[in-house]
């Protein structure tokens, strides 16, 4: 964190003690001031990035970057991480880039059906007059010889364009919201 003392020291260091900038010509003084401001901005950005990375590692349950593992510190950090994990990160205060970084650190969780479950589902060609005539996902009528995916709750959908992509993301029937695994377990 950049404290007021560090900020003053940085200012004096970049200004050469305070009197050097006043002695320079107008254009040179402005250029030197811009260089000093840019250096301060880089320093602040680096410190902010390091603090964010440290918080991100703490949220993910990892040791701070560059820190050697210490048994007592690891145990104390684990207790603190459990408390923080119970609350979870305050995503409302994170920027878009920080949310992306958090997503990369945490990973993704699939909410859809497994490949084994999808392989067990019934597939058939559409027969006019049998079952629903409309796909509940795309809302198009079934055509003769369309390949349908039939769920255990008897709802049917286009196999490749609708049913499989839906079940890869969600494990519930889009019509009755019944979980596919629970239905298959009966």
PyMOL commands that set and color helices and strands:
alter all, ss='L'
color gray80, all
select helices_A, chain A and resi 4-15+20-23+26-60+71-87+91-93+96-106+115-120+159-169+180-184
alter helices_A, ss='H'
color red, helices_A
select strands_A, chain A and resi 122-125+147-150+156-158
alter strands_A, ss='S'
color yellow, strands_A
deselect
rebuild
show_as cartoon
